[in-house]
Amino acid sequence: MDRADIIKRLEPVMRDVFDDDDIQYRDDLTAKDVEEWDSLSHIRFIVAVEKAFRIRFTSSEMEGFNSVGDLVDAVAKKAT
């Protein structure tokens, strides 16, 4: 699965979790950029991504996510 496919599947997940139909994917998107992104929605986002892509992240992997782009890279590694 390439990055474009992942992003295409990820955007609806982001819109649903953060309840924002206008949210757009950017590699450098972080919690600071999304008003509704707090600690609880972060957990819901990670769980939703895991379900959408049928993967699981370890705690150490999640700690390494500094942006949504990092998350996409991790999904790409696990989805292959």
C-alpha positions as CSV (number, residue, x, y, z in Angstrom):
1,M,0.0,0.0,0.0
2,D,1.5,3.3,-1.0
3,R,1.3,6.7,0.8
4,A,-1.4,8.0,-1.5
5,D,-3.7,5.1,-0.7
6,I,-3.0,5.4,3.0
7,I,-3.8,9.2,2.9
8,K,-7.0,8.6,0.9
9,R,-8.2,6.1,3.6
10,L,-6.9,8.2,6.5
11,E,-8.6,11.5,5.7
12,P,-12.1,10.2,6.4
13,V,-10.9,8.7,9.7
14,M,-9.5,12.1,10.7
15,R,-12.7,13.9,9.8
16,D,-14.8,11.5,11.8
17,V,-12.6,11.4,14.9
18,F,-12.0,15.1,15.1
19,D,-15.6,15.9,13.9
20,D,-14.2,18.3,11.2
21,D,-15.4,17.9,7.6
22,D,-12.8,20.4,6.4
23,I,-9.7,18.8,7.8
24,Q,-7.1,18.2,5.2
25,Y,-4.1,15.8,5.4
26,R,-0.7,17.4,5.6
27,D,2.6,15.5,6.4
28,D,3.3,18.1,9.1
29,L,-0.2,18.2,10.7
30,T,0.0,17.9,14.5
31,A,-2.4,18.2,17.4
32,K,-1.5,21.9,17.6
33,D,-3.2,22.4,14.2
34,V,-6.5,20.8,15.1
35,E,-8.7,22.4,17.6
36,E,-10.5,19.2,18.6
37,W,-7.3,17.2,19.0
38,D,-6.8,16.6,22.7
39,S,-5.5,13.6,24.6
40,L,-8.8,11.6,24.4
41,S,-9.3,12.3,20.7
42,H,-5.7,11.3,20.2
43,I,-6.4,7.9,21.6
44,R,-9.6,7.6,19.6
45,F,-7.6,8.6,16.5
46,I,-4.9,5.9,17.0
47,V,-7.5,3.2,17.7
48,A,-9.5,4.3,14.6
49,V,-6.4,4.1,12.5
50,E,-5.5,0.7,13.8
51,K,-9.0,-0.6,13.0
52,A,-9.1,1.0,9.6
53,F,-5.8,-0.5,8.5
54,R,-6.1,-3.7,10.7
55,I,-2.7,-3.0,12.3
56,R,-1.5,-2.5,15.9
57,F,1.1,0.0,17.1
58,T,3.4,-0.5,20.1
59,S,3.7,2.2,22.7
60,S,7.2,3.0,21.5
61,E,6.0,3.4,18.0
62,M,3.2,5.8,19.1
63,E,5.7,7.8,21.1
64,G,7.6,8.4,17.8
65,F,4.7,10.0,16.1
66,N,5.5,13.8,15.9
67,S,3.1,14.4,13.0
68,V,0.4,12.7,10.9
69,G,3.2,12.1,8.3
70,D,5.0,10.0,10.8
71,L,1.8,8.0,11.4
72,V,1.4,7.5,7.6
73,D,5.0,6.2,7.4
74,A,4.3,3.7,10.3
75,V,1.1,2.5,8.6
76,A,3.0,2.1,5.3
77,K,5.6,-0.1,7.1
78,K,3.0,-2.3,8.8
79,A,0.5,-2.6,5.9
80,T,3.1,-4.2,3.6
